[in-house]
Amino acid sequence: MLVMGIESSAHTFGVGIVEDGKILSNVKDMYQIKDKGMIPNKVSLHHLKCADKVIVDALEAAGVRAGQLDGIGYTMGPGLGPCLQVGMLSAKAMAHTLGIGVTPVNHALGHVEIARAYAGLEDPLVLYVSGGNSQILKVSQDRFRHYAVLGETFDMGIGNMLDTFAREIKLLPAWGSSVEKAAAGGKYIELPYTVKGMDFSFSGLLTRLVELSGKEKKEDLCYSLQETAFSMLCEATERALLLTRSRELCVCGGVAQNTRLRNMLAQVAAEHGAKFGFGPNEFNADNGGMIAFVAERMLKAGKRVDIKECVVKQRYRIDEAEVF
């Protein structure tokens, strides 16, 4: 089955094409985040302007024609409403024109499933760390097959926290990856640490970091941010690993690109005899390939919707999405 996936939940408009589980192409265009972060209407205009080109480039990279597609998937949510709308309308237009099936995909599920597949994991405990959310997940068969949320952030996703602080101290680009680079050679400063069972909170940590901005060295603040926030995630994840008796651990999402976090989680897994894995950075960052990957499974299972029923859902939780 040849399926296209369209991702447009935030700063990235991405298009991927998959055939029988193999990613044939994965093309994207990113809105450049500056000092003011993401303004949804401006980001959606970026997506509108680049959508046609990204779709054409993805088809060319895959070596296929639009008329060969058997189906198309799009990110239904979670995400920024105006941005999600662009992806949804693009998918509807193509599905109508080509007469092919269309299915809505949960953005977080895309991250989890593509990472799990590349890491060769069967039934892992998952730490999902992105801009919009941070959650500890495990497949459950209760009522239907889905990822149950065992723990999550009380306030903001760790990626959002990292990006916000990067803007505060004027790192360019203002992303978490810039924080990781700035942390090299830093020294630890004591910061708020908030873990409650398998849940965690980052707002107090961010507030204190902002208070210290300009008073302490940037590299010390960035180093301390990472060590504190990642330790919180590792503590909660380790607790979940023990309680679920999981033998596999997977990390995915944008922040899974961070080498320090991966190393800390690998140590947690090793201490408990669990296999640890993650996907390539190409698929940890937002991308259309992961949407196509999940959409193909859904379409093969007969999960498709009428074009008139295609909608977006800004707060589409992963525990509402069926896993096929």
C-alpha positions in Angstrom: 0.0 0.0 0.0 1.3 3.4 -1.0 0.4 6.1 1.6 1.2 9.8 2.0 1.3 11.5 5.5 1.0 15.2 6.2 2.3 16.7 9.4 1.4 20.4 10.3 0.8 20.5 14.0 3.4 23.2 14.8 6.4 24.8 13.1 6.9 22.0 10.6 5.0 21.3 7.4 6.1 17.8 6.5 5.1 15.2 4.0 6.2 11.6 4.0 5.4 8.6 1.7 5.5 5.0 2.9 5.0 1.7 1.2 4.4 -1.4 3.2 6.1 0.1 6.2 9.1 1.5 4.4 9.7 5.2 4.3 10.2 6.2 0.7 10.6 10.0 1.3 10.3 12.4 4.2 10.4 16.1 3.2 9.7 19.2 5.3 9.8 22.9 5.5 10.2 24.6 9.0 8.9 28.0 10.1 11.9 29.7 11.6 11.2 30.5 15.2 12.6 33.8 16.3 12.5 35.8 19.6 8.7 35.8 19.8 8.2 32.0 19.4 5.4 30.6 17.4 2.4 32.8 16.5 -0.1 30.3 15.1 -1.5 32.5 12.3 1.9 33.4 11.0 3.0 29.7 11.2 -0.1 28.6 9.3 0.6 31.2 6.5 4.1 29.6 6.2 2.5 26.2 5.8 0.1 27.5 3.2 2.9 29.0 1.1 5.1 25.9 1.2 2.5 23.1 1.1 2.4 22.5 -2.6 6.1 22.4 -3.0 6.7 20.1 -0.1 4.1 17.7 -1.4 5.6 17.7 -4.9 9.1 17.3 -3.6 8.0 14.3 -1.4 6.5 12.6 -4.4 9.6 13.2 -6.5 11.9 12.0 -3.8 9.8 8.8 -3.5 9.8 8.4 -7.3 6.0 8.1 -7.4 3.1 10.0 -8.9 0.1 11.3 -6.9 -2.2 9.1 -9.0 -0.4 6.0 -7.6 -1.3 6.8 -4.0 -3.7 4.4 -2.2 -4.4 6.7 0.8 -3.5 9.7 2.7 -3.2 10.5 6.4 -3.0 13.9 8.2 -2.2 15.1 11.7 -5.6 15.6 13.4 -4.0 16.8 16.6 -2.8 17.8 19.1 -1.3 21.0 17.9 -1.9 24.6 16.9 -5.4 25.0 15.4 -4.6 27.1 12.3 -1.6 24.9 11.5 -3.5 21.7 11.8 -6.1 23.2 9.5 -3.6 23.6 6.6 -2.6 19.9 6.8 -6.2 18.7 7.1 -7.3 20.8 4.1 -4.4 19.6 2.0 -5.2 16.0 2.7 -8.9 16.5 2.0 -8.2 18.2 -1.3 -5.9 15.4 -2.4 -8.2 12.6 -1.2 -11.1 14.2 -3.1 -9.1 14.8 -6.3 -7.5 11.3 -6.4 -10.5 9.4 -5.0 -8.5 7.7 -2.2 -9.0 7.0 1.5 -8.1 9.5 4.1 -7.5 9.0 7.9 -6.7 11.3 10.8 -3.6 10.5 12.8 -2.6 11.4 16.4 0.6 13.3 16.3 2.1 11.8 19.5 1.2 8.3 18.3 3.2 9.0 15.1 6.3 9.8 17.2 5.9 6.7 19.4 5.2 4.1 16.7 8.0 5.2 14.3 10.5 5.3 17.1 9.4 1.9 18.4 9.7 0.4 14.9 13.2 1.8 14.2 14.4 0.7 17.7 13.1 -2.8 17.2 11.0 -2.8 20.4 7.9 -4.9 20.9 6.1 -3.6 23.9 8.2 -0.8 25.5 7.5 1.7 28.3 7.7 5.0 26.4 8.9 8.4 27.5 7.4 10.9 25.0 9.1 14.3 25.3 8.1 17.0 22.9 7.4 20.7 22.7 3.7 20.3 23.5 3.7 17.5 26.0 5.8 15.1 28.1 4.3 11.7 29.1 5.1 8.2 30.2 3.1 5.7 28.2 2.4 2.0 28.0 0.1 0.0 25.7 -3.1 -1.0 27.4 -5.9 -3.4 26.1 -8.5 -1.8 28.4 -11.6 -1.2 26.2 -9.4 -0.9 23.1 -5.7 -1.1 22.3 -4.1 2.3 23.1 -1.3 3.9 24.9 -2.3 4.6 28.5 -0.8 7.6 30.2 1.0 6.5 33.4 2.5 9.9 34.1 2.8 13.3 32.5 3.6 17.0 33.0 1.3 19.1 35.2 1.9 22.2 33.2 4.1 22.4 30.1 6.0 20.1 27.8 9.7 19.9 28.4 10.4 21.1 24.8 8.3 24.2 25.4 10.2 24.9 28.6 13.6 24.5 26.8 12.5 26.7 23.9 11.1 29.4 26.2 14.3 29.6 28.2 16.4 29.7 25.0 14.4 32.8 24.0 14.8 34.3 27.4 18.6 34.1 27.3 18.6 35.0 23.6 20.1 31.9 22.2 19.9 31.6 18.4 18.2 29.6 17.2 15.9 29.6 20.2 15.5 25.8 20.4 16.3 23.1 22.9 19.2 22.1 20.7 20.9 25.4 21.4 20.5 24.9 25.2 22.2 21.5 24.8 25.2 23.1 23.0 25.4 26.0 25.6 25.4 23.5 28.5 28.8 22.1 27.5 31.3 23.0 30.2 28.7 24.4 32.6 28.6 23.9 36.4 25.6 22.9 38.5 23.3 25.4 40.2 20.6 24.2 42.5 17.2 24.5 41.0 13.6 23.5 41.9 12.9 19.8 41.4 9.3 18.6 41.2 8.3 15.0 40.8 5.1 13.5 42.3 4.9 9.8 41.6 5.2 9.5 37.9 4.1 13.1 37.2 6.3 16.1 37.0 6.2 19.9 36.7 8.5 22.3 34.9 6.9 25.7 35.6 8.8 26.3 38.9 12.0 25.3 37.3 11.5 27.7 34.4 10.5 30.6 36.8 13.7 30.2 38.8 15.9 30.0 35.7 14.4 33.2 34.4 15.1 34.8 37.8 18.7 33.8 37.5 19.1 34.9 33.9 21.7 37.7 33.8 23.0 36.8 37.3 24.6 33.5 36.4 26.6 32.3 33.4 24.5 31.0 30.5 26.4 27.8 30.3 25.8 27.1 34.0 22.1 27.8 33.7 21.7 25.6 30.6 23.7 22.8 32.2 21.7 23.0 35.4 18.4 23.1 33.5 19.3 19.9 31.7 20.6 18.0 34.7 17.5 18.9 36.8 14.8 18.5 34.2 16.2 15.2 32.8 16.7 13.8 36.3 13.1 14.5 37.0 12.1 12.6 33.8 14.4 9.7 34.7 13.1 9.4 38.2 9.5 9.2 37.1 10.4 6.9 34.2 12.4 4.5 36.4 9.5 4.3 38.8 7.1 3.4 35.9 9.7 0.9 34.6 9.7 -0.9 37.9 5.9 -0.8 38.5 5.1 -2.1 35.0 8.0 -4.6 35.0 8.8 -3.5 31.5 11.8 -5.1 29.8 12.0 -2.4 27.1 12.3 1.4 27.3 11.9 3.8 24.4 12.3 7.6 24.2 10.7 9.6 21.4 9.7 13.2 20.4 11.6 16.3 19.7 13.6 16.3 22.9 14.7 12.7 22.3 17.3 14.2 20.0 19.1 15.4 23.2 22.2 13.2 23.7 22.4 13.9 27.5 18.8 12.7 28.0 19.4 9.6 26.0 22.5 8.7 27.9 20.8 9.2 31.3 17.8 7.0 30.2 20.2 4.3 28.8 21.8 4.1 32.3 18.4 3.7 33.9 17.5 0.9 31.5 20.8 -0.8 32.0 20.5 -0.8 35.8 17.2 -2.7 35.5 18.2 -5.0 32.6 15.9 -3.4 30.1 16.6 -2.9 26.4 16.8 0.8 25.5 16.0 2.3 22.1 15.1 5.4 20.1 14.5 6.4 16.5 16.7 8.4 14.2 16.6 12.2 14.9 14.9 12.6 11.5 11.8 11.0 13.1 12.1 12.4 16.5 11.7 15.9 15.0 8.2 16.6 13.6 7.9 14.9 10.2 5.4 13.6 7.7 7.0 10.1 7.5 5.7 9.2 11.0 2.2 10.2 10.0 2.4 8.2 6.8 3.7 5.2 8.8 0.7 5.2 11.2 -1.8 6.1 8.5 -0.9 3.1 6.4 -1.6 0.8 9.3 -4.9 2.5 10.0 -6.0 2.4 6.3 -5.0 -1.3 6.1 -7.2 -1.9 9.1 -10.1 -0.1 7.4 -9.8 3.0 9.6 -10.8 5.8 7.2 -13.3 8.6 7.4 -15.5 10.4 4.9 -13.9 13.6 3.6 -16.8 15.6 5.1 -15.9 14.2 8.5 -12.3 15.2 8.4 -11.7 17.6 11.4 -8.8 18.8 13.6 -8.7 18.4 17.4 -6.2 20.6 19.1 -6.3 18.6 22.4 -6.3 15.1 20.8 -4.8 13.0 23.6 -2.8 9.9 22.7 -4.9 7.7 25.1 -7.9 8.4 22.8 -6.1 7.0 19.7 -6.4 3.3 18.8 -3.2 1.5 18.1 -3.2 -0.9 15.1 
